[in-house]
Amino acid sequence: DAGVIQSPRHEVTEMGQEVTLRCKPISGHDYLFWYRQTMMRGLELLIYFNNNVPIDDSGMPEDRFSAKMPNASFSTLKIQPSEPRDSAVYFCASRWDWTSKQYFGPGTRLTVT
Amino acid sequence: KQEVTQIPAALSVPEGENLVLNCSFTDSAIYNLQWFRQDPGKGLTSLLLIQSSQREQTSGRLNASLDKSSGRSTLYIAASQPGDSATYLCAVMGNYKLTFGKGTLLTVNP
């Protein structure tokens, strides 16, 4: 398996623009997670899905952030409008069930100027 | 709210030394604990997973222990090598979510 796939790997955008991050989980994994990592706050869980259904979005910082999972092999995280404080590395992760190992993608480094 | 603390924040050792990384968590009601490795600019790689009913797990030169009642886990690395240099993160699973510590930055000097 190719592992968790994320695109793009790097994104530089201007404040106010819309940003869309993409993730393909490992085939057969029922859980998908979106995280944000910064030096100050470490790894923060933004939202997770189980069988394509959003279960907990309490970590989404504000209404500018939204996430979707239209099918078992694809998810998006959208930021509209983007702000400089959104600059971070965004990780997607998946797991088979809640007792199994969690696998992370390589991340998307987002820079908002 | 679960809180995970890792000590030390950074560690520098000479090659060949055995070392221990520490992780503590405030809520002992966990399902499992996972240790990850993160190289600069890369994603997280799972090293070891310990279920709540287990006491330890081993993989090669790595050994992780779990004492759920005291809220502690350790990651033991034997005969460290420069290639072990990375950030090591501990994460506990509760309520279907992993809560992460901020990691220990390990540098193994040749």
Interface residues (C-beta under 8 A of the other chain):
Chain A: V4 Y31 F33 G42 L43 L45 Y48 N50 I55 D56 F91 A93 W98 T99 S100 K101 Q102 Y103 F104 G105 P106 G107 R109
Chain B: Y31 N32 Q34 F36 G41 K42 G43 L44 T45 S46 L49 Q51 L89 A91 M93 Y96 K97 L98 F100 G101 K102 G103
